[in-house]
Amino acid sequence: MERESLLSKIDYAVLKATTVPELVLKSAEETKSFGFATLCVFPKYVELARTVLPQEKVCAVVAFPLSAVPLALKLKEVEYAVESGAGELDVVVNLGAVKEGNWREVEQELKEIRRVASGAVLKLIAECCYLRESEKKTLCLLA
């Protein structure tokens, strides 16, 4: 596989607790110059990343890293990220609901997030190290 083709499939992430604006700008420039698929940032940095990158190259994480927030807050985060110019969203799946076997809650959350996300590309983050094989399969079917 050619280098450019491989790089175009990689999401570059700047998601440390110590992330500062200068690092976001540097990473946006690197995303652009290396041709990464997207730059994943916290929602608060979407607008900053958009000063360097087009909408389709900016990804915001939602409920990152643990998804331990109510759906109403996730929806506000989705709304904020989309309004700020994110073209893609990486949403952390509600692992608590998955582990409880509460598939109705998981499905409802995903539907509501999809509705609010408008035309943004929606990807799910599922911490597979915590999931049984059957949970992974069910989650994939819901997605």
BELKA-V269029 format. One record per pair of residues at least 12 apart in sequence whose C-alpha atoms are under 10 Angstrom apart, sorted by the first residue. I is the first residue (numbers start at 1). GAP is how many residues later the second one is. D is the distance in Angstrom with one decimal. If there is no record, write none. Layout:
# BELKA-V269029
{{I:GAP:D} {I:GAP:D}}
This chain:
# BELKA-V269029
{{3:31:9.5} {3:32:9.8} {4:30:7.7} {4:31:6.9} {4:32:8.5} {5:30:8.8} {5:31:9.3} {5:32:9.9} {6:29:9.3} {6:30:8.6} {6:31:9.5} {7:24:9.3} {7:27:6.9} {7:28:6.1} {7:29:5.1} {7:30:7.1} {8:23:9.4} {8:26:8.3} {8:27:5.5} {8:28:4.6} {8:29:4.6} {8:30:8.3} {9:26:8.9} {9:27:6.6} {9:28:5.3} {9:29:8.6} {10:21:9.6} {10:25:8.9} {10:26:5.5} {10:27:5.4} {10:28:7.3} {10:29:9.1} {11:20:8.6} {11:24:9.9} {11:25:6.1} {11:26:5.3} {11:27:4.9} {11:28:5.9} {11:29:6.7} {11:46:9.1} {11:47:9.6} {11:48:8.6} {12:15:7.8} {12:16:8.9} {12:18:8.9} {12:19:6.8} {12:23:9.9} {12:24:6.5} {12:25:7.5} {12:26:6.1} {12:27:4.8} {12:28:6.0} {12:29:8.9} {12:45:10.0} {12:46:9.8} {12:47:9.4} {13:14:8.3} {13:15:9.9} {13:18:9.6} {13:25:8.2} {13:26:5.7} {13:27:4.5} {13:28:6.3} {13:29:9.4} {13:46:8.9} {13:47:9.6} {13:48:9.6} {14:13:7.3} {14:14:9.4} {14:25:7.4} {14:26:6.1} {14:27:5.5} {14:28:7.9} {14:31:9.8} {15:25:7.4} {15:26:6.0} {15:27:6.6} {15:45:9.9} {15:46:8.7} {15:49:8.9} {15:50:9.2} {16:25:9.4} {16:26:9.3} {17:25:9.8} {19:22:9.2} {19:23:9.1} {19:26:9.5} {20:25:9.0} {21:23:9.9} {21:24:7.4} {21:27:7.5} {21:28:9.0} {22:26:9.7} {24:15:8.8} {24:16:9.5} {24:17:7.7} {24:18:9.8} {24:21:7.3} {24:22:9.3} {24:24:7.5} {24:25:6.5} {24:28:9.9} {25:20:9.4} {25:23:7.2} {25:24:6.3} {25:25:9.4} {25:26:8.4} {25:27:7.4} {25:28:9.7} {26:23:9.4} {26:26:9.6} {27:12:7.4} {27:13:9.6} {27:14:9.8} {27:22:8.5} {27:25:9.7} {28:12:9.4} {28:13:9.8} {28:20:9.0} {28:21:5.9} {28:22:8.4} {28:23:8.8} {28:24:6.2} {28:25:6.6} {28:29:9.1} {28:30:8.7} {29:20:9.0} {29:23:6.7} {29:24:8.0} {31:21:9.4} {31:22:8.2} {31:26:8.3} {31:27:9.6} {32:20:7.9} {32:21:6.9} {32:22:9.4} {32:25:8.5} {35:22:9.5} {36:21:8.2} {37:19:8.7} {37:20:6.3} {37:21:8.9} {37:22:9.5} {38:15:8.9} {38:16:9.6} {38:17:9.4} {38:18:7.4} {38:19:4.3} {38:20:5.4} {38:21:6.1} {38:22:9.6} {38:49:9.3} {38:50:8.3} {39:14:8.6} {39:17:9.6} {39:18:6.2} {39:19:5.2} {39:20:5.8} {39:21:8.3} {39:47:10.0} {39:49:9.6} {40:17:8.6} {40:18:6.3} {40:19:4.5} {40:20:5.5} {40:21:6.7} {40:46:9.4} {40:48:8.7} {40:49:8.5} {40:50:8.1} {41:17:7.6} {41:18:6.3} {41:19:5.1} {41:20:6.3} {41:21:9.7} {41:40:9.9} {41:45:9.4} {41:48:9.7} {41:49:9.7} {42:17:8.5} {42:18:5.5} {42:19:5.6} {42:20:7.8} {42:21:9.6} {42:22:8.3} {42:35:9.8} {42:39:8.6} {43:15:10.0} {43:16:8.5} {43:17:5.3} {43:18:6.6} {43:19:7.6} {43:34:7.2} {43:35:8.4} {43:36:9.8} {43:37:7.1} {43:38:5.2} {43:39:8.8} {43:41:7.9} {43:42:9.5} {43:43:8.2} {43:46:9.4} {44:16:8.7} {44:33:9.5} {44:36:8.6} {44:37:7.8} {44:40:8.5} {45:13:9.6} {45:14:9.9} {45:15:8.3} {45:36:9.0} {45:39:8.8} {45:41:9.8} {46:12:6.8} {46:13:7.6} {46:14:6.7} {46:15:9.9} {46:34:9.3} {46:35:6.7} {46:36:8.8} {46:37:9.4} {46:38:6.0} {46:39:6.4} {46:40:6.1} {46:41:9.6} {47:34:8.7} {47:36:9.3} {47:37:5.5} {47:38:6.4} {47:39:8.1} {48:36:9.2} {48:37:9.7} {49:35:10.0} {49:36:9.2} {49:37:9.1} {50:34:8.6} {50:35:6.9} {50:36:8.0} {50:37:10.0} {54:31:8.7} {54:32:9.0} {54:33:8.4} {55:27:9.5} {55:29:9.5} {55:30:5.8} {55:31:5.6} {55:32:4.9} {55:33:8.1} {55:65:9.4} {56:29:8.8} {56:30:7.2} {56:31:4.5} {56:32:6.6} {56:64:8.5} {56:65:8.6} {57:28:10.0} {57:29:8.0} {57:30:6.8} {57:31:7.7} {58:23:9.8} {58:27:7.6} {58:28:5.2} {58:29:5.8} {58:30:6.4} {58:31:8.6} {59:22:8.6} {59:23:9.5} {59:26:9.0} {59:27:5.5} {59:28:6.1} {59:29:4.5} {59:30:5.3} {59:31:6.9} {59:61:9.3} {59:62:8.8} {59:63:9.4} {59:64:9.7} {60:17:9.2} {60:18:8.4} {60:20:9.7} {60:21:6.3} {60:22:8.5} {60:24:9.7} {60:25:9.3} {60:26:6.1} {60:27:8.2} {60:28:6.4} {60:29:5.0} {60:30:6.2} {60:31:8.4} {60:62:10.0} {61:16:8.8} {61:17:8.6} {61:20:8.5} {61:25:9.7} {61:27:8.7} {61:28:5.8} {61:29:4.7} {61:30:5.8} {61:31:7.7} {61:62:9.4} {61:63:9.5} {61:64:9.1} {62:12:6.5} {62:13:8.8} {62:14:9.5} {62:15:6.3} {62:16:6.5} {62:19:8.4} {62:27:6.9} {62:28:6.1} {62:29:4.6} {62:30:6.3} {62:31:9.3} {62:51:9.9} {62:62:9.4} {62:63:9.4} {63:12:9.5} {63:14:7.7} {63:15:9.1} {63:27:8.9} {63:28:6.4} {63:29:5.6} {63:30:8.3} {63:31:8.9} {63:62:9.8} {64:26:8.6} {64:27:7.3} {64:28:5.9} {64:29:9.3} {64:61:8.9} {65:26:9.2} {65:27:6.8} {65:28:9.7} {65:60:9.0} {65:62:9.5} {66:26:6.7} {66:27:8.3} {66:28:8.0} {66:29:7.9} {66:30:9.5} {66:59:9.7} {66:60:9.7} {66:61:8.8} {67:24:8.2} {67:25:5.4} {67:26:6.4} {67:27:5.5} {67:28:7.2} {67:29:8.5} {67:58:9.6} {67:59:9.9} {68:24:9.2} {68:25:9.5} {68:26:7.2} {68:27:8.4} {68:28:8.0} {69:25:8.7} {70:24:9.4} {70:39:9.6} {71:23:9.2} {71:34:9.7} {71:37:9.4} {71:38:6.5} {71:39:9.6} {71:41:8.5} {71:42:8.5} {72:37:9.5} {72:40:9.6} {72:41:9.8} {74:17:8.7} {74:18:9.5} {74:35:8.9} {74:38:9.6} {74:39:7.7} {75:34:9.0} {75:37:7.5} {75:38:6.1} {75:39:9.5} {75:40:9.4} {75:41:6.7} {75:42:8.4} {76:37:9.6} {76:40:8.8} {77:14:10.0} {77:36:9.8} {77:39:9.9} {77:40:9.9} {78:12:9.6} {78:13:8.7} {78:35:7.1} {78:36:9.2} {78:37:10.0} {78:38:6.8} {78:39:6.1} {78:40:9.5} {78:42:9.7} {79:34:9.0} {79:37:6.3} {79:38:6.7} {79:39:8.9} {80:37:9.7} {81:36:8.8} {81:39:9.8} {82:34:8.7} {82:35:6.6} {82:36:7.9} {82:37:8.9} {82:38:7.2} {83:34:9.6} {85:35:9.5} {86:31:9.7} {86:34:7.3} {86:35:9.1} {87:30:9.4} {87:31:9.8} {87:32:7.9} {87:33:4.9} {87:34:6.3} {87:35:8.9} {88:29:8.9} {88:31:8.8} {88:32:5.1} {88:33:4.4} {88:34:5.9} {88:35:7.6} {89:24:9.9} {89:25:10.0} {89:28:8.0} {89:31:6.8} {89:32:6.2} {89:33:5.0} {89:34:6.1} {89:35:8.2} {89:36:10.0} {90:31:8.6} {90:32:6.2} {90:33:4.8} {90:34:5.5} {90:35:6.3} {91:19:9.1} {91:22:8.7} {91:31:7.4} {91:32:6.2} {91:33:4.9} {91:34:5.7} {91:35:8.6} {92:31:8.7} {92:32:5.9} {92:33:4.5} {92:34:6.2} {92:35:8.2} {93:13:7.6} {93:16:8.7} {93:17:8.3} {93:30:9.8} {93:31:6.3} {93:32:5.9} {93:33:5.6} {93:34:8.1} {93:46:8.9} {94:12:6.5} {94:13:9.9} {94:15:8.2} {94:16:9.3} {94:31:9.5} {94:32:8.4} {94:33:9.9} {95:30:9.9} {95:31:7.5} {95:32:7.8} {95:33:9.6} {95:35:8.3} {95:36:8.4} {95:40:10.0} {98:28:9.9} {98:32:9.9} {98:33:8.3} {98:37:7.0} {98:38:9.2} {98:40:9.2} {98:41:8.0} {99:31:8.6} {99:32:7.6} {99:33:9.0} {99:36:7.9} {101:34:8.3} {101:37:9.9} {103:32:9.6} {103:35:8.4} {103:36:8.3} {103:39:8.4} {104:38:9.8} {106:33:8.4} {106:36:8.2} {106:37:9.6} {107:32:8.8} {107:34:10.0} {107:35:6.3} {107:36:8.1} {108:34:9.9} {110:12:9.7} {110:14:9.2} {110:32:8.2} {110:33:7.5} {111:31:9.6} {111:32:9.3} {122:21:9.8} {123:20:8.8} {124:15:9.7} {124:16:9.5} {124:19:7.8} {126:13:8.5} {126:14:9.6}}
